[in-house]
Amino acid sequence: MQPDQQRYGQPVPSPQYGNPQYNAGTYGAGPYDSGQYGGGQYAAAPQYGYGQPYYPNPYGSSAPVGPSVPAYSYGPARSYQPQPQLQSQAQPQTYIPYWAAVPVQPIDLRKAWRTWRRKVTNRAMGLTLAYQGMMYVGAIAASIVALIAASVTGKQDLGTSWDGIISLVSVITAFGFLLLMRHRDIITREFWLGGSHVDTYGEPNQRGRISQYGGGRMRPLWFLAFIALGLGVQGVVTLVQLAFAMVGADLASPTSESINESAVTVSMWLYIGLVGPICEEVLFRGVLMKELKPLGRNFAIITSALAFGLFHDDVVQGTFAFLFGLILGFVAMEYSLIWSIALHVFNNAILSGVIDTWLAGYLDSTGYAIYSIALALIGVIGALIVFAFWGRGLRQYRRDNRSVSGTYAAWACPTFIIFVVINAVMAVLSFAAAMIG
């Protein structure tokens, strides 16, 4: 029998991979055996048995067996000795490099990025959906306690005295759940005050990098500009409502009417003016928008504002919340979460709370209507002035922070679709019931 061709040390023909650069000798006479990686020192290493005849092992082993390795033991009292083969039965052994034996699948980078974007959005929106679910859990638990209290006291109707308590319990329950899930982010200085941080969310090439979230210096004039923009948004919504009212079609807002009716207790004032805005900002601007930031600042601001508007389950109030959420998102993204909370609290507690309630108690219906129109016009004019001075900078910011093509396809993730469908259906049903009633 003529020994098979050596595994290493002399050319091995390979009709399938006929490149002599990689099929001659150890790796042929190519660059791997020309001295670049040792000058062929691996071609004849007797201590490893290279250069010895290679025999296939019928017991499943592919170990080389030759003069330098006289025998291999396979179990007790059994050894394998190479047996001679007939010349006609000898089969040439072809060495195939390991990298050529593994099939290479092409990677669609666009598909891979799209998958990662959907995963990031799906995770963030899933947490938002769970937060809303925990609010309902807290509200149901507080309502059961209220019913038990009503039965014990003998009151069949507790009126609006429990509305604020139920709202506080629901939002505190949801906030406790959020704190449990994201305490490592929430209990940090940069989460509230802004600054550089290490990205832990987003696409794989952005994880672990140092990123900036907030941290800008807020000036009094700029904060007044953001207040003016908020007044402008509120003014636009008010003028649209008045325009519909003039043609006999009142745009009802069930949520606003319910809040106005129940805003007579300390608990409800505490919920509207302080606890509610803080918890909403932590969720939508602190957690949701921050986790979406690696996909683009514009995408993060718009998505969080859209979720914030749908979260209110009211067509009119949800429209205002979406537009106002764009302002709050910009403030949190460039300055800090504390400033977006301050702006949100100022709008709820001062503009829509103290001032509005105080004037509504001293003015008749005509006077209050005049006040509403005047405030709306002041807000619109103030917003136009802000855009006249800083509109170019805002447009440049939008161009500089555009997301790459296909990012908004991440809205097709399951949790975002479920969140949109549930809240949109609830908003439409409540609006239709209020318009019919």
ChimeraX attribute file (.defattr): number of C-alpha atoms within 10 A of each C-alpha:
attribute: neighborCount
match mode: 1-to-1
recipient: residues
	/A:1	11
	/A:2	10
	/A:3	15
	/A:4	16
	/A:5	20
	/A:6	21
	/A:7	22
	/A:8	23
	/A:9	20
	/A:10	18
	/A:11	19
	/A:12	23
	/A:13	19
	/A:14	16
	/A:15	9
	/A:16	8
	/A:17	14
	/A:18	11
	/A:19	13
	/A:20	16
	/A:21	14
	/A:22	21
	/A:23	23
	/A:24	21
	/A:25	23
	/A:26	25
	/A:27	24
	/A:28	22
	/A:29	18
	/A:30	17
	/A:31	14
	/A:32	18
	/A:33	21
	/A:34	14
	/A:35	12
	/A:36	10
	/A:37	11
	/A:38	11
	/A:39	12
	/A:40	20
	/A:41	12
	/A:42	18
	/A:43	19
	/A:44	16
	/A:45	14
	/A:46	11
	/A:47	7
	/A:48	12
	/A:49	19
	/A:50	20
	/A:51	21
	/A:52	23
	/A:53	18
	/A:54	20
	/A:55	19
	/A:56	14
	/A:57	15
	/A:58	9
	/A:59	8
	/A:60	7
	/A:61	10
	/A:62	11
	/A:63	13
	/A:64	23
	/A:65	20
	/A:66	18
	/A:67	10
	/A:68	15
	/A:69	12
	/A:70	11
	/A:71	14
	/A:72	16
	/A:73	10
	/A:74	11
	/A:75	7
	/A:76	6
	/A:77	6
	/A:78	9
	/A:79	11
	/A:80	14
	/A:81	13
	/A:82	15
	/A:83	8
	/A:84	10
	/A:85	12
	/A:86	9
	/A:87	10
	/A:88	7
	/A:89	8
	/A:90	13
	/A:91	9
	/A:92	11
	/A:93	16
	/A:94	17
	/A:95	20
	/A:96	15
	/A:97	12
	/A:98	7
	/A:99	8
	/A:100	9
	/A:101	8
	/A:102	8
	/A:103	7
	/A:104	8
	/A:105	6
	/A:106	6
	/A:107	8
	/A:108	8
	/A:109	9
	/A:110	10
	/A:111	11
	/A:112	11
	/A:113	15
	/A:114	17
	/A:115	15
	/A:116	16
	/A:117	23
	/A:118	21
	/A:119	17
	/A:120	20
	/A:121	26
	/A:122	20
	/A:123	19
	/A:124	22
	/A:125	27
	/A:126	19
	/A:127	20
	/A:128	25
	/A:129	20
	/A:130	16
	/A:131	20
	/A:132	18
	/A:133	14
	/A:134	21
	/A:135	23
	/A:136	18
	/A:137	17
	/A:138	21
	/A:139	22
	/A:140	15
	/A:141	15
	/A:142	20
	/A:143	19
	/A:144	13
	/A:145	14
	/A:146	19
	/A:147	16
	/A:148	12
	/A:149	14
	/A:150	14
	/A:151	12
	/A:152	10
	/A:153	10
	/A:154	10
	/A:155	11
	/A:156	11
	/A:157	11
	/A:158	14
	/A:159	9
	/A:160	16
	/A:161	17
	/A:162	19
	/A:163	24
	/A:164	22
	/A:165	20
	/A:166	24
	/A:167	24
	/A:168	22
	/A:169	21
	/A:170	23
	/A:171	24
	/A:172	19
	/A:173	20
	/A:174	24
	/A:175	21
	/A:176	14
	/A:177	17
	/A:178	21
	/A:179	16
	/A:180	11
	/A:181	12
	/A:182	12
	/A:183	12
	/A:184	10
	/A:185	16
	/A:186	18
	/A:187	11
	/A:188	11
	/A:189	10
	/A:190	18
	/A:191	24
	/A:192	23
	/A:193	17
	/A:194	23
	/A:195	17
	/A:196	14
	/A:197	14
	/A:198	13
	/A:199	19
	/A:200	15
	/A:201	18
	/A:202	21
	/A:203	19
	/A:204	11
	/A:205	8
	/A:206	15
	/A:207	14
	/A:208	13
	/A:209	12
	/A:210	12
	/A:211	15
	/A:212	17
	/A:213	26
	/A:214	24
	/A:215	19
	/A:216	16
	/A:217	11
	/A:218	13
	/A:219	9
	/A:220	9
	/A:221	9
	/A:222	13
	/A:223	16
	/A:224	14
	/A:225	18
	/A:226	22
	/A:227	20
	/A:228	21
	/A:229	24
	/A:230	26
	/A:231	24
	/A:232	25
	/A:233	22
	/A:234	25
	/A:235	24
	/A:236	17
	/A:237	18
	/A:238	18
	/A:239	16
	/A:240	15
	/A:241	16
	/A:242	18
	/A:243	14
	/A:244	12
	/A:245	12
	/A:246	10
	/A:247	8
	/A:248	9
	/A:249	12
	/A:250	15
	/A:251	17
	/A:252	21
	/A:253	19
	/A:254	21
	/A:255	18
	/A:256	12
	/A:257	11
	/A:258	12
	/A:259	16
	/A:260	14
	/A:261	10
	/A:262	17
	/A:263	21
	/A:264	15
	/A:265	14
	/A:266	12
	/A:267	19
	/A:268	25
	/A:269	20
	/A:270	17
	/A:271	25
	/A:272	22
	/A:273	20
	/A:274	18
	/A:275	18
	/A:276	20
	/A:277	22
	/A:278	20
	/A:279	20
	/A:280	18
	/A:281	25
	/A:282	22
	/A:283	23
	/A:284	26
	/A:285	28
	/A:286	25
	/A:287	21
	/A:288	25
	/A:289	27
	/A:290	27
	/A:291	20
	/A:292	25
	/A:293	20
	/A:294	23
	/A:295	25
	/A:296	17
	/A:297	24
	/A:298	23
	/A:299	21
	/A:300	26
	/A:301	26
	/A:302	18
	/A:303	25
	/A:304	29
	/A:305	26
	/A:306	20
	/A:307	23
	/A:308	26
	/A:309	24
	/A:310	25
	/A:311	24
	/A:312	20
	/A:313	23
	/A:314	26
	/A:315	24
	/A:316	22
	/A:317	20
	/A:318	24
	/A:319	19
	/A:320	21
	/A:321	24
	/A:322	23
	/A:323	21
	/A:324	23
	/A:325	28
	/A:326	20
	/A:327	22
	/A:328	28
	/A:329	28
	/A:330	21
	/A:331	24
	/A:332	28
	/A:333	26
	/A:334	19
	/A:335	21
	/A:336	27
	/A:337	27
	/A:338	20
	/A:339	20
	/A:340	28
	/A:341	23
	/A:342	16
	/A:343	21
	/A:344	25
	/A:345	22
	/A:346	17
	/A:347	19
	/A:348	18
	/A:349	20
	/A:350	14
	/A:351	14
	/A:352	16
	/A:353	18
	/A:354	14
	/A:355	11
	/A:356	15
	/A:357	15
	/A:358	10
	/A:359	13
	/A:360	15
	/A:361	10
	/A:362	10
	/A:363	13
	/A:364	11
	/A:365	11
	/A:366	9
	/A:367	13
	/A:368	16
	/A:369	14
	/A:370	13
	/A:371	16
	/A:372	17
	/A:373	16
	/A:374	13
	/A:375	18
	/A:376	21
	/A:377	19
	/A:378	16
	/A:379	22
	/A:380	22
	/A:381	17
	/A:382	21
	/A:383	21
	/A:384	16
	/A:385	15
	/A:386	18
	/A:387	16
	/A:388	10
	/A:389	10
	/A:390	13
	/A:391	13
	/A:392	11
	/A:393	11
	/A:394	13
	/A:395	11
	/A:396	10
	/A:397	13
	/A:398	13
	/A:399	11
	/A:400	12
	/A:401	13
	/A:402	14
	/A:403	17
	/A:404	10
	/A:405	9
	/A:406	12
	/A:407	16
	/A:408	16
	/A:409	12
	/A:410	20
	/A:411	17
	/A:412	13
	/A:413	19
	/A:414	16
	/A:415	21
	/A:416	22
	/A:417	13
	/A:418	15
	/A:419	19
	/A:420	17
	/A:421	13
	/A:422	14
	/A:423	18
	/A:424	20
	/A:425	14
	/A:426	18
	/A:427	24
	/A:428	14
	/A:429	15
	/A:430	19
	/A:431	21
	/A:432	14
	/A:433	12
	/A:434	14
	/A:435	14
	/A:436	8
	/A:437	7
